[in-house]
């Protein structure tokens, strides 16, 4: 055995781990922030789709703004377009 550990220590750890896994599997996942969906008046998948679209638009805007920083004549309206996407 490893120095400082005994067989009973490892058994205790495995029993605790098994109980924790059982506890996690036996309860359905609950997210405390699901009330947010009611606040914005959207269903789960509608909210997810909109969030992903917005995230992709901001990612695209980020890349465009980095290029714009090096080459100011390109993507002149990138920042405005990204912020307008948020306002929609």
C-alpha positions as protocol buffer text, in pm:
chain_id: "A"
residue {
  index: 1
  type: UNK
  ca { x: 0 y: 0 z: 0 }
}
residue {
  index: 2
  type: UNK
  ca { x: 102 y: 361 z: -36 }
}
residue {
  index: 3
  type: UNK
  ca { x: 278 y: 515 z: 256 }
}
residue {
  index: 4
  type: UNK
  ca { x: 35 y: 660 z: 512 }
}
residue {
  index: 5
  type: UNK
  ca { x: -271 y: 481 z: 372 }
}
residue {
  index: 6
  type: UNK
  ca { x: -434 y: 163 z: 485 }
}
residue {
  index: 7
  type: UNK
  ca { x: -685 y: -59 z: 304 }
}
residue {
  index: 8
  type: UNK
  ca { x: -968 y: 66 z: 527 }
}
residue {
  index: 9
  type: UNK
  ca { x: -895 y: 427 z: 422 }
}
residue {
  index: 10
  type: UNK
  ca { x: -944 y: 341 z: 55 }
}
residue {
  index: 11
  type: UNK
  ca { x: -1264 y: 150 z: 129 }
}
residue {
  index: 12
  type: UNK
  ca { x: -1400 y: 451 z: 321 }
}
residue {
  index: 13
  type: UNK
  ca { x: -1322 y: 679 z: 26 }
}
residue {
  index: 14
  type: UNK
  ca { x: -1488 y: 444 z: -224 }
}
residue {
  index: 15
  type: UNK
  ca { x: -1802 y: 419 z: -8 }
}
residue {
  index: 16
  type: UNK
  ca { x: -1829 y: 798 z: 15 }
}
residue {
  index: 17
  type: UNK
  ca { x: -1778 y: 827 z: -362 }
}
residue {
  index: 18
  type: UNK
  ca { x: -2042 y: 563 z: -433 }
}
residue {
  index: 19
  type: UNK
  ca { x: -2295 y: 741 z: -209 }
}
residue {
  index: 20
  type: UNK
  ca { x: -2225 y: 1075 z: -377 }
}
residue {
  index: 21
  type: UNK
  ca { x: -2269 y: 926 z: -726 }
}
residue {
  index: 22
  type: UNK
  ca { x: -2596 y: 760 z: -623 }
}
residue {
  index: 23
  type: UNK
  ca { x: -2724 y: 1086 z: -478 }
}
residue {
  index: 24
  type: UNK
  ca { x: -2641 y: 1275 z: -798 }
}
residue {
  index: 25
  type: UNK
  ca { x: -2800 y: 1011 z: -1025 }
}
residue {
  index: 26
  type: UNK
  ca { x: -3117 y: 974 z: -821 }
}
residue {
  index: 27
  type: UNK
  ca { x: -3225 y: 1340 z: -840 }
}
residue {
  index: 28
  type: UNK
  ca { x: -3317 y: 1523 z: -1159 }
}
residue {
  index: 29
  type: UNK
  ca { x: -3099 y: 1825 z: -1228 }
}
residue {
  index: 30
  type: UNK
  ca { x: -3248 y: 2147 z: -1101 }
}
residue {
  index: 31
  type: UNK
  ca { x: -3102 y: 2481 z: -1197 }
}
residue {
  index: 32
  type: UNK
  ca { x: -3176 y: 2766 z: -960 }
}
residue {
  index: 33
  type: UNK
  ca { x: -3174 y: 3017 z: -1247 }
}
residue {
  index: 34
  type: UNK
  ca { x: -3462 y: 2857 z: -1439 }
}
residue {
  index: 35
  type: UNK
  ca { x: -3673 y: 3146 z: -1308 }
}
residue {
  index: 36
  type: UNK
  ca { x: -3478 y: 3356 z: -1559 }
}
residue {
  index: 37
  type: UNK
  ca { x: -3671 y: 3186 z: -1839 }
}
residue {
  index: 38
  type: UNK
  ca { x: -3996 y: 3309 z: -1688 }
}
residue {
  index: 39
  type: UNK
  ca { x: -3846 y: 3656 z: -1649 }
}
residue {
  index: 40
  type: UNK
  ca { x: -3761 y: 3676 z: -2021 }
}
residue {
  index: 41
  type: UNK
  ca { x: -4076 y: 3492 z: -2130 }
}
residue {
  index: 42
  type: UNK
  ca { x: -3901 y: 3215 z: -2323 }
}
residue {
  index: 43
  type: UNK
  ca { x: -3888 y: 2839 z: -2322 }
}
residue {
  index: 44
  type: UNK
  ca { x: -3564 y: 2650 z: -2263 }
}
residue {
  index: 45
  type: UNK
  ca { x: -3480 y: 2575 z: -2628 }
}
residue {
  index: 46
  type: UNK
  ca { x: -3592 y: 2915 z: -2753 }
}
residue {
  index: 47
  type: UNK
  ca { x: -3366 y: 3078 z: -2496 }
}
residue {
  index: 48
  type: UNK
  ca { x: -3077 y: 2844 z: -2579 }
}
residue {
  index: 49
  type: UNK
  ca { x: -3109 y: 2912 z: -2953 }
}
residue {
  index: 50
  type: UNK
  ca { x: -3117 y: 3287 z: -2904 }
}
residue {
  index: 51
  type: UNK
  ca { x: -2822 y: 3278 z: -2663 }
}
residue {
  index: 52
  type: UNK
  ca { x: -2616 y: 3069 z: -2907 }
}
residue {
  index: 53
  type: UNK
  ca { x: -2698 y: 3304 z: -3197 }
}
residue {
  index: 54
  type: UNK
  ca { x: -2598 y: 3603 z: -2989 }
}
residue {
  index: 55
  type: UNK
  ca { x: -2277 y: 3434 z: -2872 }
}
residue {
  index: 56
  type: UNK
  ca { x: -2186 y: 3348 z: -3232 }
}
residue {
  index: 57
  type: UNK
  ca { x: -2256 y: 3707 z: -3340 }
}
residue {
  index: 58
  type: UNK
  ca { x: -2033 y: 3842 z: -3062 }
}
residue {
  index: 59
  type: UNK
  ca { x: -1761 y: 3591 z: -3154 }
}
residue {
  index: 60
  type: UNK
  ca { x: -1777 y: 3707 z: -3515 }
}
residue {
  index: 61
  type: UNK
  ca { x: -1772 y: 4070 z: -3397 }
}
residue {
  index: 62
  type: UNK
  ca { x: -1469 y: 4000 z: -3177 }
}
residue {
  index: 63
  type: UNK
  ca { x: -1272 y: 3858 z: -3468 }
}
residue {
  index: 64
  type: UNK
  ca { x: -1377 y: 4149 z: -3689 }
}
residue {
  index: 65
  type: UNK
  ca { x: -1277 y: 4404 z: -3425 }
}
residue {
  index: 66
  type: UNK
  ca { x: -935 y: 4244 z: -3378 }
}
residue {
  index: 67
  type: UNK
  ca { x: -879 y: 4266 z: -3755 }
}
residue {
  index: 68
  type: UNK
  ca { x: -1016 y: 4622 z: -3751 }
}
residue {
  index: 69
  type: UNK
  ca { x: -761 y: 4712 z: -3482 }
}
residue {
  index: 70
  type: UNK
  ca { x: -476 y: 4617 z: -3716 }
}
residue {
  index: 71
  type: UNK
  ca { x: -640 y: 4733 z: -4040 }
}
residue {
  index: 72
  type: UNK
  ca { x: -875 y: 5024 z: -3959 }
}
residue {
  index: 73
  type: UNK
  ca { x: -1019 y: 5037 z: -4311 }
}
residue {
  index: 74
  type: UNK
  ca { x: -1171 y: 4688 z: -4269 }
}
residue {
  index: 75
  type: UNK
  ca { x: -1486 y: 4609 z: -4069 }
}
residue {
  index: 76
  type: UNK
  ca { x: -1548 y: 4975 z: -3988 }
}
residue {
  index: 77
  type: UNK
  ca { x: -1895 y: 4906 z: -3843 }
}
residue {
  index: 78
  type: UNK
  ca { x: -1810 y: 4579 z: -3661 }
}
residue {
  index: 79
  type: UNK
  ca { x: -1855 y: 4719 z: -3311 }
}
residue {
  index: 80
  type: UNK
  ca { x: -2182 y: 4891 z: -3394 }
}
residue {
  index: 81
  type: UNK
  ca { x: -2318 y: 4579 z: -3568 }
}
residue {
  index: 82
  type: UNK
  ca { x: -2233 y: 4358 z: -3270 }
}
residue {
  index: 83
  type: UNK
  ca { x: -2398 y: 4594 z: -3023 }
}
residue {
  index: 84
  type: UNK
  ca { x: -2703 y: 4626 z: -3249 }
}
residue {
  index: 85
  type: UNK
  ca { x: -2736 y: 4246 z: -3247 }
}
residue {
  index: 86
  type: UNK
  ca { x: -2764 y: 4264 z: -2867 }
}
residue {
  index: 87
  type: UNK
  ca { x: -3037 y: 4529 z: -2882 }
}
residue {
  index: 88
  type: UNK
  ca { x: -3261 y: 4310 z: -3107 }
}
